Amino acid sequence: MEQKNKVLAGCTIVNMVGVTPMVYTVFGLFLIPISDEFAWPRSAVSAVLLVLAIVAAIAYPIIGRAIDRFGARRVMIPGIILFAASVALISLSPANPVIFYGLFALMGAAAAIPSTAMFTKVIAGWFDETRGFALGFAGGVGNGVGAAISPIIVAALIASFGWRGAFNGVALIVLAVGLPTLIIILGDPPRGATTAGLHGTGMPMQGAMATRTFWILLVAVGLGAGCMTAVFAHVVPMLLDRAISMDRAVTVLVTFSTVTAAWQIGIGLVLDRFPRPWIAAPFYVAAMVGLIALARSDAQPVLILAGALMGLGLGTEYGVLPYLLSRYFGVRHYGAISGVAYGVIVLVQGITPPLMDLDYDVNGSYDVAVTVIAIAMIVGAGLLLMLRPLDRPIDAHSAPAQ
């Protein structure tokens, strides 16, 4: 097997035990047990997602620059150990908001190191012609398989050991799978493999942030990913509130995550062959339709279809960002550029879930949140239609590539 394929396999495996499948995906399963034990409103519990987001938004640009400078191995191997340890510490939290949020802040900083966002730097450096597929495979199969399996594992752990024991179980899984994989398989791309973007050998972060293209892409993906992540974290609570069984709710969640995984690969293949940013827009609309179906129907076939449609949207959002960033701006400074982009997006992803729970605490349902998210998805689709084709200069006032 070629070295670059080994690296792709390693990135994929570690993504399976990263923060998305092992924390965000299963957070809805922890929400009610923690809320009940601490006697806190749900919005107070889900506010930790905002804490995670704020810390990650600060950490991503720093980690991205560190990987640009020192390489992925030197940064990520210690990072996976810190991440596992920080997950285990959550099990010790008392019903004290300062300690509870502080432990999640620590986990957010550690989790940002061996994260999907950082692995895209490695993959973009190794792959060029099939970059869309490789990015989609690592993110889609890694996060998707992890997110499909983790709810089942965590639900069983909570049932057997409570939510505290479940966090310890998650920490063991992260360490047992992630650490040996990074040590044995992960490799930094050769210096000569830092392939250029379509507009130069690699635009620096300041130049990228001076372009209209960067901000349109950031807002479009931020809206889509933030909204769908909030829904993802609330699929189980939304359905349990309507007296739908846990088994049925988890099935919808698994469908959502599985389609998200598969379609990241699909959209990557499409972009490799037809590199047109507007291709992503219809899948935002599909996600909006799925959200409305999730909120309005109790029929299991419709709910599963809703999960699939929302998976198409979330898979698209995860797939297009690293591909378009690397194509528009190159990979020489990709760690710094993607660090800023992912930092902003993860901040949005942290804000939207507690806002959904605030809607629930105030109104007794998620209806207002569903309406706002549906509108935001349409706005995001419109913004994607405004992106310039990849074969045209980014902006007339762009800073020159260096």
N, C-alpha and C positions, 0 to 999 in steps of 0.2 A: 504493500500500500504506500502511495506517495505520502511524503511528510505532510503536505498540506491537507490531505484527507484525514490523516491521523489527528491533526490539529482541529479540524472541523468536528471530528467525532468527540474529542475531548471537550471542546466548547459546548457541544450539544449535551453531553452527559452532565456537566456541571450546571448548565442551565436548568436541568431537571430538578436540582435541589437548591436553586437560587431563591431569591426573595419573592419572586412572583408566584411560583407554585406553592412554596412552603409557608408563605405568610399572607400575601394578598388574596390568593385564591381561596384559602380556607378561613379567612377572617370571619366570614359570616357564620361559620360553625362555632367560633369562640364567642361571638358577640352576645348571644343570649345567656350562656352560662356565666360569663364574667359579669354581665349586667345584673343577673339575679344574685350572685354571691356578694357583690359589692354594694348592691342596692343603689346602683347608679342608673340614670337614664341612658338609653342607647347612644344618644349623641355624645355623652361624656366618654363612653368607651371607644366609639369609632373615631373620636378626636385624635387618638393615637396615630391614625393614618395621616393626619395632617402633620403631626410631629415627625413621623417618618419622612414625609415629603419635604418638609422644611430642611431637615438634616441632609437628606439626599441632594436637594437642590444646591446646598452649600458644598457638599462633598464631591459631586460628580465632576465639576470643572477642575478641582484640585487633583482628583485621581486621574482624570483624563490627561492632564499635563504630565503627571508622574509617569504614566504609561508611555506617553510620547518620548519622555526623556530616558527612563530606566528600563523599559520593556515590561511585558505583561507578567512574566514568571516572577520577577523580583517583587512585584506588587501584589499579585493575586494569591500566591501560595500562603503568605501570612494572613491575607485577607479572609480566606475560607476558614481558617482556624478561629479568627476573631468573630466571624459571623456565627459559627456554631456555638461558641461560648456565650455570645450575647443572646441567642435564642433560649439557651438553657436558663439564663438568669431571669427571664420573664416568669418562670415558674415560681420564683421566690417572692414575687411582688405582693406587698400587702395592699389593703384597700386605702392607699394613700395616693392621691393624684400626682403629687410631685415625684414620688418614687416610681409610680407606674409609668408616667410619661417619660421620666428620665431614662428608665431601662429601655423603652422603645426608641428613644433618641440614640442611645448607644447602639442598639441593633441597627438602626437606620444607617449610621455611619459605617458600621462594619459590613452591612449587606451591600452597600454601594460599590465595594471593591470587587468582589467576584460576581458582578452583575452582567446581565445581558447587554446593557449599554456599553460596558467596557470590552466585552468580547467582540462587539462589532468592529472595533479598531483592529483586533487581531485578524478577523476574517477578511475585512476589506483589504488588509495588507497582503494576504495570501492569494486572494481570488480577484480576477478582473472580468473576463468574459462571462463567467457564470456566477458573478458576485450576487446577483439577486437571488438565485437559487440557494447559494451557500448561506447568505444571511437569513433567508427564510427557513432553511432547514435547521440551522442552529437555534434560532429563536422559536420557530414553530414546533419542531419535534421536541426540543428541549423543554421549553415552557409548557407546550401542549401536553406532552406525555406526563410531565410532572404534575400539571394542573388536573389532568384526568384521573391520575392515581391518588394524588394527595388528599382530596376530600374523602375518599373511601378509607384511606389509612387513618386520617385524623379523626374521622367520625368513630372509627373503631377504638382508637386510643382514648378519645374522650369518654366513650361508653364504658371502657374498662378501667381507666385510671383518672378520669376527671380532666379538666382543662389544663391543670398544672402538669400532670404527668404527660399529657399530650405534647406540651412544649418541650419537655425533656426528650421525648421520642423523636420529635422533629430535629432537634439538635444532633442526636446520634446519627440520624440518617444523613444530614448535611455533611458531617465530619467523615463518616464511613465511606460515602460515595465521592464527595468532592475532593478531599485531600489527596488520596492516591491517584486520582485521575489527573489532577494538575501536576503532580510531581512526575508522573510517568509520561504523559502525553503532550501537555501544553508546550508549544514552542513559539518563539517570536519570529515574525517573518524576516527573511534576509533583507539587508539594507537595500538591495537592488529591487526588492519587491514592492517598494512604496509607490504603487502605480498612481498615475495622475488622474485628476478629474477631467472632464471634457473641456474645461476652461483653463487649464494650466497644470503645472506640476504640483500644485497644492496651495490654495489660498490660505493665508493666515487668518486666525480667528477675527482680528479686527476688521479685515477686509470682508469676510463673510457676513459679519454683523452689520456692515454698512450697506448691505444689499437689501432691496425690497423682497427678493426671492426668499431669503432666509426667514424673514418675519412672517411672510404669508404662509410658508411651510410650517413654521413653528405654531402659529395660531390655529391653522387648520387641523394639524395633528393633535395639538394640545386640547382643542375642543372635543375632537372625536375620542381620543384615548381617555381623557378625563371623565367624559360622560359615560362611556362604556365600562370603564373600570369601576365607577361608582355603582352601576347596575350590576356588574359582575359580583361585587362584594355584597350585594343585597338580594340576589336571586333567592337564596334560601329564606331569609326573613320575610321577603315579600310574599312568598308562597305559603310559608307556615302561618302567616297572619290571616290567610284565607282558608285555613283548615286543610290545606293540602299536606299530605304526609311527608315526612323527612325523606323517605326513599324516593318519592316522586320528585321532590325538590332537588335532591342530589343528582338524579338522572338528568334533569334539565341543566343543572350546573355543569355536569360532565359533558353533555352535548355542546354547550356553549364553549367550553375549554377545548374540546376535541376539534371542533370546526375552526376555532381560532388558530390552533396549531397547524392543521392541514392547509388552511388558506394562506398562512404566511408563506408556505412553500409555493402554493399556487400563484399568488400575486408576484412572488419573486421570479418565477418562470415567465410569467406574462411580461414583467418589466424587462427581463433580459432580452426578450424577443421584440417587444413593442414598448420602448422606453418613453412612454407618454404619461405625464403626471395626472392628466384628467381621467385616466382609467380607474383611479381610486374612487372617484365621486359617486358612482352608482351604488357602491357597497356601503357608503354612509347612509344612503336612502334605505337600503335593505335593513340596516341595523335599526333605523327608526321604526320601520314597519314591525320588526321583531319585538321591539320594546313595547309598542302599543298592544301587540298580541299577548305579550307576557302579562301586562297590566290588566287586560280585559277578559281573558279566557281562563276557564278552569279545566278545559278538555286537555288531557295529556298529549294527544297528537299535536294539537295547536301549540301547546307549551314547548314541546320538543322542537317544532318548526321555529318557534320564536327564538329558542336558544341557538339554533343553527344560523338564523339570519343575523343575530347579534354577533355570533362568532365570525361571520364574514366581515362585518364591520371592524371588529377589534383586530382580527388577523390582518386586515388591510392597513390599519393604522400602525400596527407594530412593524409591518413589512416595508412600508414605503419610506419611513423616516430615515433609517440608516442608508438605504439604497440611494435616495435622492440627495442626502447630505454628502455622501462620498462621491456621487457623480457630479454634482454641482461644484463642489469645493475641493475635491481630491482627498488623499489620505495622509499626506505628510503632516498636517496639523489636525487630523481628524479627531484625535483624542480630546483636544481642547475645544474644538467646535462642537462635537457631539456632547461633551460634558456640559456645556452651556445649554444646548438644546434639551437634552434629557433632564437636566436640572430643572428647567422651567416646566417641562411637561410633568415630571413627577410631582412638582409642587401643585399643579392643577389636579393631578390624580389624588393628592392628599386632601385637597380642599373639598372636592365634590362629595365623597362619601359622608363626612359629618354633616354637610348641608342636607343631604337626603334624610339623615336621621333627625336633623332639626325640624325638617318638614313633618316627619312622623310625630315627634314629640309635641309639636304645636297643633297639628291638624288631625292626628290619629291615623294618618295614611300617607302614602308616598305619591298621591295623585298630582300635586303641584310640581314635584320634582320630575315626574314622568313627562309632564307637558313641557317644562323648561328644557329638558334633555332632548326631546324630540325636535324642538325648534333649533337648538344648538347644532344638532346633526345636519340639519338642512343648511345652516350657515357654513358649517365646515365643508360640506360638499361644494357650495358655491365658491369658497376660497380656493379649493383645489383646482377649479376650472380657470382660475386666474394665474396659475403658475406657468412660467415660460417653458416651452419645449426644451429638452436637454441638448438639442443641436443648435441653439441660439445663445448669444451672449447673455449672461445673467442680467446685468443692468448696465446702462451706459456710464453710470458713475461709480462702478465697482472698483475697489482697489485692485491693482495688478497682482497677479499670482507671483509667488516667490518660491 
